[in-house]
Amino acid sequence: MISHIRESELLSAAELLLQARRTATPLADLPAALQPTSIEEAYFVQDTMARAIEDEQGHGVRGWKVGAPAPDATPLFGPMPFAWVADDASLLAGRRYRFRGLEAEIAFLIGQDLPPRATPYTRDEIVTAIASCHPAIEELEAGLVDPLKVARFTMIADMQMHGGFIHGPAVPDWQQIDFAKESVTLAVDGSVRVERTGSNTAGTDLLRLVIYLANEGAARTGGLKRGSWITTGSWTGYTPASAGSKVEVRFSTAGSVSLRFQ
């Protein structure tokens, strides 16, 4: 339980990170007294930032990013604002795009509401609720000069480095894909930067992450809603790009997706 005094400090942290992102004037770090010291505090800052972005843009959360550092690790998850979701081949323009980090991912579009309930959802119920599967790029941003050099909870608090979600076309018969054998390339300006197979850090049972989000994550998310995107962790790690770069991610079975920076 976060005290009222601590909530006030965390609200200040959220405002500093939001202002840094709005003005493209990143912080070296949060003041020591404002740095979150637990995952609960980091999520409080995330949710505060997401609500502020919702108020600014007039839209709510469009989905959730979920991932884990290892196949047996507890997943981490964060909100993806509606305004930061884009279609394949989109142009990402404006000063909000400063860090320009890239990760190749697999995403699912939820086709049926999964409200919170006492009985956990089964794998079969989750599969039935998924409308489609898509290749995706998560574009990474931060209100911090280098989010990889600050304390872990501070990085997580800052929207878990989320900056944008770009989805490619739906993949036919996605249930037949063996993600342990799935390969991916990430190319910047025609040059392949990363090429890997079965490389999601959370493991290749991607549905484990969606099941976790629908069940253990429901107290925070309010349940998964029809039309929500769920993206399931990085296959390529962090890859930097520059202004003017064209980016293409290509999975061996799950299709391709691209973007371009102004």
N, C-alpha and C positions, 0 to 999 in steps of 0.2 A: 504494500500500500504506500503510495507516494503522499507525503504530507503537503499541506497547503503552502507552506514556505518553500518546499522543494519544487512544487508545481510552478510557483512564480519564477524560480530560477530557470526551470526548463522551458517555460514560455519565452523567457528572454533569449535563451539559446536558439529556439526555433526562429524567432524574429531576426536574430543576427544572421543565421544561415539563409533565411529567405531574402533578406536585403542584399546579402553578398551575391546570391544568384540573380536577383532582379537587376542589379547594377553591374554585373560582371566584374565585381571587385572582391575577389576571394580573400578569405581570412587565412592567416598562417595557422591558426588554431582558435578554438573557443577559449575564453578566459577559464582558468582552472576551476573556479567555483561553479561554472555553468556546464562543465563537461559531464555527460551522463556516466553513471558508475555501474549500471546494470542494464540488461536487455529490456526490462520493464521501462526504465527511464528513456532508453533509446527509442523504443516504440512510442512512448508518449510524445517525444519530439517529432517523430515521423508523422504521427496522426495530427498533431497541431499544424504542421506544415501543409499536409494534404488538405485540411479544412480551409486554411487560408488561400491555397491555390484554387480550391473549389469556389470560394467566395469571389475571387478575382475573375475567374473564367466563366462562372455561371454553370459549371458542370461538376459532377461528382467524380468519385473514383471509378475508373473504367475496368480495373482489374488489379491483379496482385502478382508481384514477382516473388518467387519462392525458390530456394536453393539450399544446398548444404555443402560443407567443406569435405565431406566424406560420405560414402554410401550408408554408414550406420550412425551418422551424426544427426542431431535434432535439427530440422530445417529452420531457416530464418525466412521471414517474409515481410514485404513492405508494399504500400499502395502505389498504383500507377495512375496518375491523374488523367482524366478524359482528354484534356487538351494536349497531352504529350504522346498520344497514340496516333500513328500515321500509317498510310498504306505503302505498299511496295513501290519502289522507285521515287519516293518523296524527296524533295529538296528541303534540307534543314537549314533555315536561314535565320539570322538575327543574333544579337549579342548574347542571348542565353546559351548558345552553343560555344563554349570556351574550351572545355576539357577534351571533348571529342574522343572519348574512349569507346571501344567497340567490343561486344561479345556476341558470338553466335549461339542461338538458343532454339529450342523447340517449344512451341506454345499451343495451348488448347483453348478453344472457344466454348464456353458453357452454353448449352442449349436448353437446360431446364433449371429452374430454381432449386437450390439445395439449402433450405432454411435450417437454422440450428435445431437439433433435436437430441433427446436423451440417448437414443440408440445410435451408435456410430454407423455411418454409411459404409456399405460394403464396396469392394472393388467393382463388382458387377454393376452396382447402382451408379458408381462414378462413371464407368464406361458408357452406360446408357445415357447419362446426363451430358456427356460431351458431344457437341455438335460437329466439331471438326478439329483437325490438327494442322499446324502451319509452321513453316520455317520462319525464324524471326531474328532480328538484330535488336539487342538492347544497347541504346546509346547512353554512355555514362557521363554524368556531370557532377559538379560539386560546388558548394559554397566555400570550399577550402582550396588553398593553393595546390596541395598534393594530398588528397584524401587517403593515399596509401601510406602516408608517413605520420598520421595522427593516431591517437588511441582508437582501438577497434570500436568501442561503443560510440565514439564521436562520429566515426565514418558511418556506422549503421544508422545513427540518428539523422544524418544528413540524407534522408530518403534512400539510404543504402546505395548511394552513388547513382540512383536512377535519374536519367535525363530524358529518355525517350524510348518508345517501343514501336518498332516498324515490323509489320507482319506481311509475309508473302501469301501466295495462294494456298487454298486448302489442299491437303494431300489425300488422294483416294486410298481407301483400304489401309488407313494408318495402323489399324490393329494388327496387321500382318508384319509390320516393320520390326526387325530384330535390332533394337537400339544398341545392343552390345557390339554389333557388327557395322553399325552406321558410321560412315566417314563424313568429314566436313572439311571444307577449305574456306578460309577468309582471305579475300584479296583486297588490296588498297591500290587504286590506280593501275589495275591490271597485274600487279605483282602479288603472288601468293605469300602472305605473311605467316599463316598457320595452316597446317594440314594434319589432322588427327583422326583416330578411329576409337569409338566407344569411350569418349574422353570427358563426359560430363562429370564434374567433381562430385556431384551428389549420387553418382551411380547411374546405371542405365535403366533402372526401374523407375521411369519418370512418373508413373501413376502413384507411386508412394508419396510423392510431394503433393499431388492434388488431393489424395485421400487425407493426408495430414492437414492440409488447409481446410478441407470441408468439415473435418471433425475437431481436432485440437485447436484449429485457428478460428473456429466459428464464434467464440466469445468476443473476439476482437473484430472480425470482419462483418458480423451480423449475418453470416451465411453467404454462400456463393449465389450470384444472381444470373439469370439468363442474359446473355450478351456480354458477360464478363470475360476478359482475357486472363489466362493463367500462364505465366512463362516459367520454365522449370530448370533454370540454372545454366551456367556457361559451359560450352563445349570447347572453347578456344582460349579461355583466360582473357586478360586485358590486352588489347591491341590499340595503340594510339593512331589517330589520323590527324589531318591538318585541314585548314581552310581550303576549299576547292576540291578536296578529295572525293573520289567516287569509290564506294565500298560495295562489294558483292560477297554474299555468303552462299555457299552451294553445298547442300547435303546430298549424299549418294542416292538416297531414296526419297527423302522428305522435301525435295525441291529447293528452290533458290529465292533469295530476297536481296534487294539492293537499296541503297540510299546515296544521296550526294550532299555534301556540305557546300554552302555558299562560300 
